[in-house]
Structures are given as structure tokens and as C-alpha cells.
Amino acid sequence: MTRISSLSERPRSHGPRRLADWLNPTGERKVHSLVDKVYKRKNLEMAWLRVKRNAGAGGVDGQSLADFERRLEEQLDRLHTELRDGKYQAQPVLQQLIPKSGQPGKYRPLGIPNIYDRVCQQALLNRLEPIFEPVFDEASFGYRRGRSTKDALRKIWKELAEGYEWIVDADLKNFFGTVEHEKLLALVGQRVSDSRVLRLIEQMLKAGCIAEGKRLETEQGTPQGGVVSPILSNILLTPFDGEMRRRGYRLTRYADDWVVTCRTRKEAYQALEQAKKILMELGVILNESKTHIVHVSRGFEFLGYKIKRGSRRLALPSSKIRSGTREGDLYAYPREKSLQHFKDQIRKRTRRKAPVDTQGLIAEINPVIRGWGLYFCKAHIRKLFARLDRWILRRIWSHRFKRWRCRGWKQLPERLLYTEMGLVRLVFLIPSLNLR
């Protein structure tokens, strides 16, 4: 019998000890030759079609999508040659400050790459997605094909119904601006060993930005607005997803917003402490002002919704309520910031001096109404949608007749607006009503 000395045995650890082990714990084979798949002409053509379909403004060189398309063959040939010969150089992104909804005076920096660089990033994304998609955790829903905000909300709703009513509602502080390049590249390198692709990603991360005519270096962070940034953010946070779920916590993450549902307050505080430790190793910091531990009876906000357990007594007995609503049921509705953002968009387009006729105005606001309504149409919003429909009518009358407390409702009745002019009615978007 072979003797095994207990003094010579190595201690076993059931958790990953190195950052690099977190993304590829099973030691799967890496992809060695990838750059030739990136610069393949067919892949570049597919990347251009995706960039064109996504639309958007040009970058620092001022070249628009139409300008790029006029010299499409020449541009794709040039990109193919530069990637093949290793001469491609990413250009700085154009920084635009976008006002944060509901936070006056605060802005979110958006980095807009050139069309040329955007096509290159999309070509790289086309090849990285199949490699990393199998690695991404089931708790992650952001920026992934076949997964949406509704899937994330459905998962949370099910967990709340099962009794996990204490919620860690968290947010990451300036996530896209604080990503450490070295740690991100180390995680990418766990599945991709092609040094030219790794250098290409590093170039995109360190390309810098142009803000108010000055070039700024980017020693950390990924440009929010870059084509490849979403998948890089998922790569960085995948170790966090897996480690939290390995420790038994019910995590749901969408980009840099995430929640953990727990049975008790104590478990929620433990989950938050564990999350802080894991994120610290990844070089990511929690936004303390937006991180809370709450009970579902008080409600929490996630992905534009306010989710809460009802506390008011119902006016009718359960036997007389046809909708099936019961006292103490869970319900969801648009959070106040989402509602105000929607109304601000409508106000901006229906101001009284807007140089457009009523038919053109309706064509302009219909996509806004339809998009916002379809996102929230399955929440508890029947009364809200009816109220907003009446408010939108008054906005149209005030635009047409310069005031709404007049005879506008007689000269331009709602029947005419909804039928002949095609104004979208929010209440008609609610699937359960079937008003059509």
C-alpha cells in the first residue's frame, strides 16, 4: 500500500485563487489564430451592414455613414490590408456629454468612434461573441443575444414570489470609466491567445478621446458608446457573476446594474459584503449612494421599473375583482425618472413653436410613444396610460392652436387624431385589454 504523508499534501481550495482562473475554470482550449477571421473580407462586409443598420453620428474625422458608403470598397480594402499587415491604428473617440435623466447638471461621457473604427470593432465583436458567449453566466442579461430586460425582470419576479423578499439593489460607480486595462486583458487572454487580437483590443482601449478640442489619454476605462465595450464589460464582470452564484446568492445583472434577492436581512448584508470583496479584486467600486438593502414591501427600482408589494386594502372583496388582483400582490410600474424622461421627450417635440404641422408632429412622436409604451405595457399601468393619453392630446392641441383650453377638441377631435392621423394610443398597447 502506498503511504501518503499528510504533511506533504497540498491544501485544497474550492474557490478560485487567481483572477485569471475565474473566467476559464475548466481550462478549456484557447483560440490561437483569430486575427485572420477578423480581417476576412466577408466579416468586414457583415460588420459594415451592422454599423449602417445601427446608424449614429460620425467621430472626430467628421465622416458620416453616407460618406463612408460612397467609398465603401476602398475603405474595406484598406481596413483588410491594415489588419492583415498589423498596421491598423485606432483613432481617438469623440467625447460627447449626455445629460443624465432626472439629474440636472450631471452628464454621462459618451465616446463616439469614427465609422472606420466602428466597422473594425464590429468585425472584432463578430468573432469574440461565439468565443465568450458560452462562458458568460446565467445571471447576466445585458448586451447578450436572445436575452433582454424582460428576461431579467421575469427571473427577479419568480424569486420574489418564492419568498426571497430582501433585495440588495446595487450600482457600480463609473464602471465604464474605471475599468483596469491590465485585468481586462488578462481575462480576455484566458480564452484568446492571439497576441495580435490582444494588441488590437489594447489599442482600442488606449486610443484616447477628444474633448473640447483637446486630446486626453485613456489609462483606464472603456469608451461608453464603443461597439466592443459591452462585451468587454461582460468579460470583466463574468467572474463576479460566477463567484456570487457559486456562493449561493441569487444574482441578476444587467450591464452595471444588479440585484441580489435574499430571504433575510442578514443574508442580504452578507451578500453585499461578499460582492464588495469580489468587485475590489476586479478593480470595480460600488456606488454607495445608489446601493441599498430594502424589503420588497418598500419597493426597489431596476431597469426603469419600480417593483413593490402592495400594502393598501382593496376596496372590493376578492370575489368581485375580475382582474385577479389580491391584497398583498406584487406589482410593477414605471419609476418616476422613466416617466419624466418620457414626458420630457414629448414636451420637446410638441413645443408650441415647433415648425411642423400636426400630421408631421404625430409621425415624430409616434415612435417615442410606441417604444415607451411597449416596454411598460405589461406592468400595472392602465390608469397611468389613460392619463398620459389625455395629456398627449392636450400637448397636440396646444401645439396646433397655441393653447389647449380652447375649442381645439372640437376642431381636432381625438377620434380624428387616432383614426385618420394615426396617433398611437398607449392604452391600445396593453395586451390584456385587446381594445383593437
C-alpha positions as CSV (number, residue, x, y, z in Angstrom):
1,M,0.0,0.0,0.0
2,T,1.3,3.4,-0.9
3,R,1.7,5.7,2.1
4,I,0.7,9.3,1.6
5,S,2.1,11.7,4.2
6,S,-0.4,14.2,5.4
7,L,2.4,16.7,5.8
8,S,3.1,16.6,2.0
9,E,-0.4,17.0,0.9
10,R,-1.3,20.4,-0.7
11,P,-4.3,22.1,0.9
12,R,-7.4,22.0,-1.3
13,S,-9.3,25.2,-2.1
14,H,-12.7,25.0,-3.7
15,G,-12.7,28.7,-4.8
16,P,-10.5,30.3,-7.5
17,R,-7.3,31.7,-6.1
18,R,-6.3,33.8,-9.1
19,L,-8.2,36.3,-11.1
20,A,-7.2,34.5,-14.3
21,D,-8.8,31.3,-13.2
22,W,-12.2,32.8,-12.8
23,L,-13.1,33.1,-16.5
24,N,-11.8,29.7,-17.6
25,P,-12.1,27.4,-14.5
26,T,-12.3,24.2,-16.6
27,G,-9.1,25.0,-18.6
28,E,-10.8,24.9,-22.0
29,R,-8.7,25.3,-25.0
30,K,-7.8,28.8,-26.1
31,V,-8.4,30.3,-29.5
32,H,-4.9,30.7,-31.1
33,S,-5.4,32.1,-34.6
34,L,-8.2,34.7,-34.7
35,V,-7.0,37.8,-36.4
36,D,-7.3,36.3,-39.9
37,K,-11.0,35.6,-39.1
38,V,-11.4,39.3,-38.1
39,Y,-10.0,40.8,-41.2
40,K,-11.7,38.3,-43.5
41,R,-13.5,40.3,-46.2
42,K,-16.9,38.7,-45.7
43,N,-16.7,39.5,-42.0
44,L,-15.8,43.2,-42.7
45,E,-18.8,43.4,-45.0
46,M,-21.1,42.0,-42.4
47,A,-19.6,44.4,-39.8
48,W,-20.4,47.4,-42.1
49,L,-24.0,46.3,-42.6
50,R,-24.5,46.1,-38.8
51,V,-22.9,49.5,-38.3
52,K,-25.1,51.0,-41.0
53,R,-28.2,49.5,-39.5
54,N,-27.3,50.9,-36.1
55,A,-26.9,54.4,-37.6
56,G,-25.3,57.1,-35.5
57,A,-23.1,60.1,-35.9
58,G,-19.5,60.2,-37.1
59,G,-16.4,60.6,-35.0
60,V,-13.5,63.1,-34.8
61,D,-12.9,62.9,-38.6
62,G,-16.4,64.1,-39.3
63,Q,-17.0,61.3,-41.8
64,S,-20.7,60.2,-41.9
65,L,-22.2,56.9,-42.8
66,A,-23.1,58.2,-46.2
67,D,-19.5,59.4,-46.8
68,F,-18.2,56.0,-45.8
69,E,-20.6,54.2,-48.1
70,R,-19.6,56.3,-51.1
71,R,-16.1,54.8,-50.9
72,L,-17.1,51.5,-49.3
73,E,-14.9,49.2,-51.4
74,E,-11.9,51.4,-50.9
75,Q,-12.5,51.7,-47.2
76,L,-13.0,47.9,-46.6
77,D,-9.9,47.1,-48.7
78,R,-7.8,49.5,-46.7
79,L,-9.1,48.1,-43.4
80,H,-8.5,44.5,-44.6
81,T,-4.9,45.4,-45.5
82,E,-4.1,47.2,-42.3
83,L,-5.4,44.4,-40.1
84,R,-3.6,41.8,-42.1
85,D,-0.3,43.6,-42.1
86,G,-0.6,44.8,-38.4
87,K,-0.6,48.5,-39.4
88,Y,-4.1,49.4,-38.1
89,Q,-4.1,52.3,-35.6
90,A,-7.3,53.1,-33.7
91,Q,-8.2,56.8,-33.7
92,P,-9.4,58.8,-30.6
93,V,-13.1,58.8,-29.9
94,L,-15.1,62.0,-29.9
95,Q,-16.4,62.7,-26.4
96,Q,-20.0,63.9,-26.1
97,L,-21.6,64.8,-22.7
98,I,-25.1,63.4,-22.4
99,P,-27.3,64.9,-19.7
100,K,-28.3,62.3,-17.1
101,S,-32.1,61.8,-16.9
102,G,-33.5,63.3,-13.7
103,Q,-30.1,64.6,-12.6
104,P,-29.8,68.3,-13.6
105,G,-26.2,69.4,-14.0
106,K,-24.8,65.8,-14.3
107,Y,-23.6,64.3,-17.5
108,R,-22.5,60.9,-18.9
109,P,-19.5,60.9,-21.2
110,L,-20.3,59.1,-24.4
111,G,-17.3,58.1,-26.7
112,I,-18.2,58.1,-30.4
113,P,-15.6,56.2,-32.6
114,N,-15.0,57.0,-36.3
115,I,-17.1,55.0,-38.7
116,Y,-13.9,53.3,-39.9
117,D,-13.0,52.3,-36.3
118,R,-16.6,51.3,-35.6
119,V,-16.5,48.8,-38.5
120,C,-13.3,47.4,-37.1
121,Q,-14.8,47.0,-33.7
122,Q,-17.9,45.3,-35.1
123,A,-15.7,42.9,-37.1
124,L,-13.8,42.0,-33.8
125,L,-17.1,41.7,-31.9
126,N,-18.4,39.2,-34.6
127,R,-15.6,36.9,-33.7
128,L,-15.4,37.4,-29.9
129,E,-19.1,36.7,-29.3
130,P,-19.1,33.0,-30.2
131,I,-16.0,32.5,-28.0
132,F,-17.2,34.2,-24.9
133,E,-21.0,33.6,-25.0
134,P,-20.6,30.0,-23.6
135,V,-18.5,31.4,-20.7
136,F,-21.0,34.1,-19.7
137,D,-23.0,33.3,-16.6
138,E,-26.8,32.7,-16.5
139,A,-27.1,35.7,-14.1
140,S,-26.0,38.1,-16.9
141,F,-28.7,39.6,-19.2
142,G,-27.1,42.8,-20.6
143,Y,-25.8,43.1,-24.2
144,R,-26.4,39.4,-25.0
145,R,-28.3,38.0,-27.9
146,G,-31.5,36.2,-27.0
147,R,-31.6,37.9,-23.6
148,S,-33.5,41.1,-22.7
149,T,-34.6,43.3,-19.8
150,K,-37.9,41.4,-19.7
151,D,-36.0,38.1,-19.1
152,A,-34.1,39.7,-16.1
153,L,-37.3,41.1,-14.6
154,R,-39.1,37.7,-15.1
155,K,-36.3,36.0,-13.1
156,I,-36.5,38.5,-10.3
157,W,-40.3,38.3,-10.2
158,K,-40.1,34.5,-9.8
159,E,-37.6,34.8,-6.9
160,L,-39.7,37.3,-5.1
161,A,-42.8,35.0,-5.4
162,E,-40.7,32.2,-3.9
163,G,-40.1,34.3,-0.8
164,Y,-36.7,36.0,-1.5
165,E,-38.0,39.4,-0.4
166,W,-34.9,41.2,0.8
167,I,-33.1,42.9,-2.0
168,V,-29.6,44.2,-2.5
169,D,-30.1,46.9,-5.1
170,A,-26.7,47.9,-6.3
171,D,-24.9,50.0,-8.9
172,L,-21.3,50.3,-10.0
173,K,-19.5,53.6,-9.7
174,N,-18.5,55.0,-13.1
175,F,-18.0,51.4,-14.4
176,F,-17.1,52.2,-18.0
177,G,-14.7,54.9,-16.9
178,T,-12.8,52.9,-14.3
179,V,-12.1,49.5,-15.9
180,E,-8.4,48.5,-15.4
181,H,-7.0,47.6,-18.7
182,E,-4.5,45.0,-17.4
183,K,-7.1,43.0,-15.6
184,L,-9.5,43.1,-18.5
185,L,-6.8,42.0,-21.0
186,A,-5.8,39.2,-18.6
187,L,-9.3,37.9,-18.6
188,V,-9.6,38.1,-22.4
189,G,-6.3,36.3,-22.6
190,Q,-7.8,33.3,-20.8
191,R,-9.8,32.4,-23.9
192,V,-7.8,34.2,-26.7
193,S,-4.1,33.7,-27.1
194,D,-3.7,35.5,-30.4
195,S,-1.3,38.3,-29.5
196,R,-2.4,40.5,-32.5
197,V,-6.0,40.4,-31.3
198,L,-5.0,41.3,-27.8
199,R,-2.9,44.2,-29.1
200,L,-5.9,45.3,-31.2
201,I,-8.1,45.4,-28.1
202,E,-5.4,47.3,-26.1
203,Q,-5.2,49.9,-28.9
204,M,-9.0,50.4,-28.8
205,L,-8.8,50.8,-25.0
206,K,-5.9,53.3,-25.0
207,A,-6.9,55.3,-28.2
208,G,-7.7,58.3,-26.1
209,C,-10.5,60.8,-26.6
210,I,-11.1,64.3,-28.0
211,A,-12.9,66.5,-25.5
212,E,-13.4,70.3,-26.2
213,G,-10.7,70.2,-28.9
214,K,-8.1,68.6,-26.6
215,R,-6.8,65.1,-26.7
216,L,-7.0,63.2,-23.4
217,E,-5.2,59.9,-22.7
218,T,-7.3,56.9,-21.5
219,E,-5.2,55.0,-19.0
220,Q,-8.3,53.2,-17.7
221,G,-11.9,52.6,-18.8
222,T,-13.6,51.6,-22.0
223,P,-15.4,54.2,-24.2
224,Q,-19.1,54.1,-23.4
225,G,-20.5,54.1,-26.9
226,G,-17.9,51.9,-28.5
227,V,-19.2,48.8,-30.3
228,V,-16.9,46.4,-28.5
229,S,-17.3,47.9,-25.0
230,P,-20.4,45.9,-23.9
231,I,-18.8,42.5,-24.5
232,L,-15.6,43.7,-22.7
233,S,-17.7,44.8,-19.7
234,N,-19.4,41.4,-19.6
235,I,-16.0,39.7,-19.8
236,L,-14.8,41.7,-16.8
237,L,-17.9,41.0,-14.7
238,T,-18.3,37.4,-15.5
239,P,-16.0,36.3,-12.6
240,F,-18.3,38.4,-10.3
241,D,-21.4,36.6,-11.6
242,G,-19.9,33.1,-11.3
243,E,-18.4,33.7,-7.8
244,M,-21.6,35.2,-6.4
245,R,-23.7,32.3,-7.7
246,R,-21.1,29.7,-6.6
247,R,-21.6,31.1,-3.0
248,G,-25.3,30.5,-3.3
249,Y,-26.6,34.0,-3.9
250,R,-29.4,34.8,-6.5
251,L,-27.8,37.4,-8.6
252,T,-29.4,39.2,-11.6
253,R,-27.2,41.6,-13.5
254,Y,-27.9,43.8,-16.5
255,A,-24.7,45.6,-17.5
256,D,-23.5,47.6,-14.4
257,D,-26.9,47.4,-12.6
258,W,-27.5,44.3,-10.5
259,V,-29.7,43.0,-7.7
260,V,-29.4,40.0,-5.3
261,T,-32.6,38.6,-3.8
262,C,-32.3,37.1,-0.3
263,R,-34.6,35.5,2.3
264,T,-33.4,37.5,5.3
265,R,-31.9,40.9,6.0
266,K,-28.8,39.2,7.4
267,E,-28.2,37.3,4.2
268,A,-28.6,40.5,2.2
269,Y,-25.9,42.2,4.2
270,Q,-23.6,39.2,3.8
271,A,-24.2,39.2,0.1
272,L,-23.3,42.9,-0.1
273,E,-20.1,42.4,1.8
274,Q,-19.1,39.4,-0.4
275,A,-19.9,41.4,-3.5
276,K,-17.7,44.3,-2.4
277,K,-14.7,42.0,-1.9
278,I,-15.1,40.3,-5.3
279,L,-15.5,43.6,-7.1
280,M,-12.5,45.1,-5.4
281,E,-10.3,42.3,-6.8
282,L,-11.7,43.1,-10.2
283,G,-10.8,46.8,-9.7
284,V,-14.5,47.9,-9.6
285,I,-16.1,50.1,-7.0
286,L,-19.7,50.1,-5.8
287,N,-21.6,53.4,-6.0
288,E,-22.5,53.7,-2.3
289,S,-25.2,56.4,-2.9
290,K,-27.1,54.1,-5.2
291,T,-26.6,50.8,-3.3
292,H,-29.4,49.9,-0.8
293,I,-30.8,46.9,1.1
294,V,-34.6,47.1,1.1
295,H,-37.6,44.8,1.6
296,V,-40.0,44.3,-1.3
297,S,-42.7,45.9,0.8
298,R,-40.9,49.3,0.4
299,G,-40.0,48.6,-3.2
300,F,-36.9,48.9,-5.3
301,E,-36.0,50.2,-8.8
302,F,-34.5,48.1,-11.5
303,L,-34.3,48.6,-15.3
304,G,-36.7,51.5,-15.3
305,Y,-39.3,49.7,-13.2
306,K,-40.4,50.2,-9.6
307,I,-41.2,46.8,-8.1
308,K,-43.2,46.6,-4.8
309,R,-45.5,44.5,-2.8
310,G,-48.9,46.1,-2.3
311,S,-49.9,47.2,1.2
312,R,-53.2,49.1,0.8
313,R,-56.5,47.4,1.5
314,L,-58.6,46.7,-1.6
315,A,-62.0,48.5,-1.9
316,L,-63.8,45.3,-3.1
317,P,-63.7,41.7,-1.8
318,S,-61.6,39.3,-3.8
319,S,-64.7,37.6,-5.3
320,K,-65.8,40.8,-7.0
321,I,-62.4,41.6,-8.6
322,R,-62.3,40.3,-12.1
323,S,-58.7,41.1,-12.8
324,G,-57.5,38.6,-10.3
325,T,-55.7,41.2,-8.1
326,R,-55.3,40.1,-4.5
327,E,-54.3,42.1,-1.4
328,G,-50.5,42.0,-0.9
329,D,-49.7,41.1,-4.5
330,L,-46.5,42.1,-6.2
331,Y,-46.9,44.9,-8.8
332,A,-44.6,46.9,-11.1
333,Y,-44.9,50.3,-12.7
334,P,-42.6,52.8,-14.4
335,R,-40.3,54.6,-12.0
336,E,-40.6,58.3,-11.7
337,K,-37.5,59.1,-13.7
338,S,-38.6,56.9,-16.6
339,L,-42.0,58.7,-16.6
340,Q,-40.4,62.1,-16.5
341,H,-37.9,61.2,-19.3
342,F,-40.9,60.1,-21.5
343,K,-42.8,63.4,-20.8
344,D,-39.7,65.4,-21.5
345,Q,-39.3,63.8,-24.9
346,I,-42.9,64.5,-25.8
347,R,-42.7,68.1,-24.5
348,K,-39.5,68.7,-26.6
349,R,-41.3,67.6,-29.8
350,T,-44.6,69.3,-29.1
351,R,-43.5,72.7,-28.1
352,R,-45.8,75.4,-29.5
353,K,-43.1,76.9,-31.8
354,A,-42.1,73.6,-33.3
355,P,-42.0,74.2,-37.1
356,V,-44.1,71.2,-38.2
357,D,-47.7,70.5,-39.0
358,T,-50.0,68.2,-36.9
359,Q,-49.5,65.2,-39.2
360,G,-45.7,65.6,-39.1
361,L,-45.8,66.1,-35.4
362,I,-47.7,62.8,-34.9
363,A,-45.3,61.0,-37.2
364,E,-42.4,62.3,-35.0
365,I,-43.9,61.4,-31.6
366,N,-45.4,58.0,-32.5
367,P,-42.1,56.1,-32.3
368,V,-41.5,57.6,-28.8
369,I,-45.0,56.7,-27.6
370,R,-44.8,53.2,-29.1
371,G,-41.3,52.4,-27.8
372,W,-42.0,53.6,-24.3
373,G,-45.5,52.0,-24.2
374,L,-44.4,48.6,-25.4
375,Y,-41.6,48.5,-22.8
376,F,-44.0,49.1,-19.9
377,C,-47.2,47.7,-21.4
378,K,-47.2,44.5,-19.2
379,A,-46.8,46.5,-15.9
380,H,-49.6,47.9,-13.8
381,I,-50.2,50.9,-15.9
382,R,-53.8,51.0,-17.1
383,K,-54.7,54.2,-15.3
384,L,-51.3,55.8,-16.0
385,F,-51.6,55.1,-19.7
386,A,-55.1,56.5,-19.8
387,R,-53.9,59.7,-18.1
388,L,-50.9,60.0,-20.4
389,D,-53.2,59.6,-23.5
390,R,-55.2,62.6,-22.4
391,W,-52.1,64.6,-21.6
392,I,-50.6,63.9,-25.1
393,L,-53.9,65.0,-26.7
394,R,-53.6,68.3,-24.8
395,R,-50.0,68.7,-26.0
396,I,-51.1,68.3,-29.6
397,W,-53.9,70.8,-29.2
398,S,-51.6,73.3,-27.6
399,H,-49.2,72.9,-30.5
400,R,-51.9,73.3,-33.1
401,F,-53.9,76.1,-31.5
402,K,-51.2,77.6,-29.2
403,R,-53.3,76.7,-26.2
404,W,-55.4,73.7,-25.2
405,R,-58.1,75.4,-23.1
406,C,-60.0,76.4,-26.3
407,R,-62.2,74.8,-28.9
408,G,-59.3,72.6,-30.2
409,W,-61.0,69.5,-29.0
410,K,-63.9,70.4,-31.4
411,Q,-61.8,71.3,-34.4
412,L,-59.4,68.4,-33.9
413,P,-61.3,65.7,-32.0
414,E,-59.5,62.7,-30.6
415,R,-61.4,60.4,-33.0
416,L,-59.7,62.2,-35.9
417,L,-56.3,62.1,-34.3
418,Y,-56.5,58.3,-33.5
419,T,-58.0,57.1,-36.7
420,E,-57.2,59.3,-39.7
421,M,-54.0,60.8,-38.5
422,G,-52.7,57.5,-36.9
423,L,-51.8,58.8,-33.4
424,V,-50.6,55.8,-31.2
425,R,-52.8,55.3,-28.2
426,L,-51.0,54.0,-25.1
427,V,-54.0,52.1,-23.8
428,F,-54.3,50.1,-27.0
429,L,-50.7,48.8,-26.4
430,I,-51.8,46.9,-23.3
431,P,-52.1,43.2,-24.3
432,S,-54.6,42.2,-21.7
433,L,-57.2,44.7,-22.9
434,N,-57.4,43.7,-26.5
435,L,-59.1,47.0,-27.3
436,R,-58.4,46.7,-31.0
